[in-house]
Amino acid sequence: MYTTQITVYCIQLQCLFDIIMKQQNSKSETIAIIGAGIIGVTAAFRLKQAGFQVTLFDKEDIAQGCSKGNAGHFATEQVFPLAQKSLLPQVPKMLLDPLGPFSISPSYFHKAIPWFFKFINNMRPKLFNANKEALKSFNKIAMNSWDALISETNLGSLFHKQGSLLTFESVSDNEAIKVQREYQAEGIAVELLNKKQVNNLEPGISNKVTWALLFRDVAHTCCPETLTKEIYKKAEKLGVEFEKCEISTIESDNKLVTITSKNKIYQTDRVLLATGAHSKLLCKQLGFTVPLETERGYHYMVKSANQPNRPIVSYERKFIMTPMKNGLRLAGTVEFAGLDKEMNTRRVDALLLSGKSIWPQIEDTKEGNYRWMGFRPSLPDSKPVVGKSPKHNNIYFAFGHQHLGLTLAAINAEVITDCILDKKPSISLKPYSIDRF
Ligand SMILES: Cc1cc2nc3c(=O)[nH]c(=O)nc-3n(C[C@H](O)[C@H](O)[C@H](O)COP(=O)(O)OP(=O)(O)OC[C@H]3O[C@@H](n4cnc5c(N)ncnc54)[C@H](O)[C@@H]3O)c2cc1C
């Protein structure tokens, strides 16, 4: 009886303490988030809820970077780091095919070499396993965070839980079972479907598809750009502000952070750097050399009389197609060519052929901006940088989410908010620290 009452008093005291902390924050604490992609916008929403005065900065409008045209797949099943040994034998073939799923621009090759050395180093079993465990711990709770965010923002119409398919055309049933077991060994629920079962789920799929893995616990959005913008609108309603300008310098005296754009100097209590693939230079100013590269990826929009019900990934062709509100999005490819080079239209157009092979009803309508390129922010160990700067008490990082920025955005927002509030986050942020390189 007494113990129950004491517990109730403790809970009430904790609530009172949280309210006081929130009020203190709302009075005094300002935070600038640089980068208004999905990572910056979701963090802005959570930090505002936690009581901060939040200003988002971006050189473009909301969600015009990599978060605009991605494949919209909340891909929590993707727990395998890209730096894996099985990739090595495939590299020569990939490099000889300039339109294949993976390419390095010859003029960029020498610049990418240091990154590739680190990438190959991360294939060592000990590092591979550590990276995998870190990614797994992040991915495992990612969907719960999205469920919570979608329900709080009332954006269910943009979030679909139909699972996803990984299709096989030329591999034997034994190979498909092997792939299934690799996922199962990591605790991922996955079912192997035969041709008839695949056809029942997706009647429009090509009859070349012989097997598929069905992941039920994943989701997709019918427009990642709209989703990001809508979350921003909810954050704006709470009081988040937006400044359109490029931040060129950042400096901290450990009391205040000064950031400057071409025309203005801003002072703020804290800064969160969420600048995706463009984070290298600002990190350098803060004293960190980060091996950040961009894996350029493309999408091609097409129409189809009947769209698939869920994202479909091709095991052999290494691309994904996702039903969007304005058509079918064929997305993928990895290209190392830096941030400045124009898009390679031949590489985007190659997605069309792959798409037609899996979904024969595709009509190539070439409407509007049907070709798009985005800069995936990638570190050689396939993990993002998330957490507090070890050199400053008011600078925080959240960038480098490579192929999984959409998937991880909601949980990333929660853990970085906890970190900023000096609370213990739901996962250890040690594997994501900026000084691990
Ligand atoms: C083809 C393709 C398909 C993908 N599919 C998926 C998928 O299905 N699922 C998934 O989870 N992920 C996917 N991704 C990856 C995902 O899109 C990225 O990981 C994610 O968008 C990164 O978000 P971000 O907010 O960190 O970066 P961004 O969206 O690029 O945002 C960074 C922002 O910072 C701004 N900025 C940069 N520097 C400055 C500065 N100095 N001053 C002011 N503003 C600045 C930029 O303008 C930009 O708006 C895909 C990527 C590609 C290319």
The ligand as an SDF file (V2000), in Angstrom:
LIG
                    3D

 53 58  0  0  0  0  0  0  0  0999 V2000
   17.8720    6.8070  -55.4240 C   0  0  0  0  0  0  0  0  0  0  0  0
   17.7750    6.8130  -53.9260 C   0  0  0  0  0  0  0  0  0  0  0  0
   16.8530    5.9770  -53.2950 C   0  0  0  0  0  0  0  0  0  0  0  0
   16.7860    5.9440  -51.8950 C   0  0  0  0  0  0  0  0  0  0  0  0
   15.8320    5.1540  -51.3070 N   0  0  0  0  0  0  0  0  0  0  0  0
   15.7290    5.1240  -49.9540 C   0  0  0  0  0  0  0  0  0  0  0  0
   14.7310    4.3330  -49.3380 C   0  0  0  0  0  0  0  0  0  0  0  0
   13.9090    3.7200  -49.9960 O   0  0  0  0  0  0  0  0  0  0  0  0
   14.6860    4.2970  -47.9840 N   0  0  0  0  0  0  0  0  0  0  0  0
   15.5640    5.0000  -47.1970 C   0  0  0  0  0  0  0  0  0  0  0  0
   15.5030    4.9020  -45.9800 O   0  0  0  0  0  0  0  0  0  0  0  0
   16.5060    5.8010  -47.7720 N   0  0  0  0  0  0  0  0  0  0  0  0
   16.6140    5.8690  -49.1180 C   0  0  0  0  0  0  0  0  0  0  0  0
   17.5630    6.6560  -49.7150 N   0  0  0  0  0  0  0  0  0  0  0  0
   18.4780    7.4190  -48.8570 C   0  0  0  0  0  0  0  0  0  0  0  0
   17.8130    8.6510  -48.2670 C   0  0  0  0  0  0  0  0  0  0  0  0
   17.1700    9.3830  -49.2910 O   0  0  0  0  0  0  0  0  0  0  0  0
   18.8660    9.5330  -47.5770 C   0  0  0  0  0  0  0  0  0  0  0  0
   19.5850    8.7580  -46.6370 O   0  0  0  0  0  0  0  0  0  0  0  0
   18.1870   10.6760  -46.8350 C   0  0  0  0  0  0  0  0  0  0  0  0
   17.3700   11.4150  -47.7040 O   0  0  0  0  0  0  0  0  0  0  0  0
   19.2210   11.5930  -46.1930 C   0  0  0  0  0  0  0  0  0  0  0  0
   18.5010   12.6110  -45.5460 O   0  0  0  0  0  0  0  0  0  0  0  0
   19.2260   13.9070  -45.0050 P   0  0  0  0  0  0  0  0  0  0  0  0
   18.1850   14.7340  -44.3780 O   0  0  0  0  0  0  0  0  0  0  0  0
   20.4070   13.4890  -44.1930 O   0  0  0  0  0  0  0  0  0  0  0  0
   19.8530   14.5780  -46.3050 O   0  0  0  0  0  0  0  0  0  0  0  0
   19.1770   15.5590  -47.3800 P   0  0  0  0  0  0  0  0  0  0  0  0
   17.7960   15.1860  -47.6870 O   0  0  0  0  0  0  0  0  0  0  0  0
   20.1270   15.6300  -48.5310 O   0  0  0  0  0  0  0  0  0  0  0  0
   19.1250   16.9270  -46.6120 O   0  0  0  0  0  0  0  0  0  0  0  0
   20.2800   17.6750  -46.3190 C   0  0  0  0  0  0  0  0  0  0  0  0
   19.9130   19.1240  -46.5290 C   0  0  0  0  0  0  0  0  0  0  0  0
   20.9930   19.9450  -46.0810 O   0  0  0  0  0  0  0  0  0  0  0  0
   21.0090   21.0850  -46.9010 C   0  0  0  0  0  0  0  0  0  0  0  0
   22.3350   21.6930  -46.7620 N   0  0  0  0  0  0  0  0  0  0  0  0
   23.5250   21.1110  -47.0080 C   0  0  0  0  0  0  0  0  0  0  0  0
   24.5380   21.9570  -46.7340 N   0  0  0  0  0  0  0  0  0  0  0  0
   23.9610   23.1070  -46.2840 C   0  0  0  0  0  0  0  0  0  0  0  0
   24.4890   24.3380  -45.8180 C   0  0  0  0  0  0  0  0  0  0  0  0
   25.7890   24.5690  -45.7580 N   0  0  0  0  0  0  0  0  0  0  0  0
   23.6100   25.3130  -45.4540 N   0  0  0  0  0  0  0  0  0  0  0  0
   22.2750   25.1040  -45.5000 C   0  0  0  0  0  0  0  0  0  0  0  0
   21.7410   23.9360  -45.9410 N   0  0  0  0  0  0  0  0  0  0  0  0
   22.5610   22.9360  -46.3060 C   0  0  0  0  0  0  0  0  0  0  0  0
   20.7050   20.5600  -48.2860 C   0  0  0  0  0  0  0  0  0  0  0  0
   20.2160   21.5820  -49.1260 O   0  0  0  0  0  0  0  0  0  0  0  0
   19.6680   19.4890  -47.9730 C   0  0  0  0  0  0  0  0  0  0  0  0
   18.3590   19.9640  -48.1160 O   0  0  0  0  0  0  0  0  0  0  0  0
   17.6550    6.7400  -51.1150 C   0  0  0  0  0  0  0  0  0  0  0  0
   18.5550    7.6060  -51.7510 C   0  0  0  0  0  0  0  0  0  0  0  0
   18.6050    7.6530  -53.1420 C   0  0  0  0  0  0  0  0  0  0  0  0
   19.5530    8.5950  -53.8020 C   0  0  0  0  0  0  0  0  0  0  0  0
  1  2  1  0
  2  3  1  0
  2 52  2  0
  3  4  2  0
  4  5  1  0
  4 50  1  0
  5  6  2  0
  6  7  1  0
  6 13  1  0
  7  8  2  0
  7  9  1  0
  9 10  1  0
 10 11  2  0
 10 12  1  0
 12 13  2  0
 13 14  1  0
 14 15  1  0
 14 50  1  0
 15 16  1  0
 16 17  1  0
 16 18  1  0
 18 19  1  0
 18 20  1  0
 20 21  1  0
 20 22  1  0
 22 23  1  0
 23 24  1  0
 24 25  2  0
 24 26  1  0
 24 27  1  0
 27 28  1  0
 28 29  2  0
 28 30  1  0
 28 31  1  0
 31 32  1  0
 32 33  1  0
 33 34  1  0
 33 48  1  0
 34 35  1  0
 35 36  1  0
 35 46  1  0
 36 37  1  0
 36 45  1  0
 37 38  2  0
 38 39  1  0
 39 40  1  0
 39 45  2  0
 40 41  1  0
 40 42  2  0
 42 43  1  0
 43 44  2  0
 44 45  1  0
 46 47  1  0
 46 48  1  0
 48 49  1  0
 50 51  2  0
 51 52  1  0
 52 53  1  0
M  END
$$$$
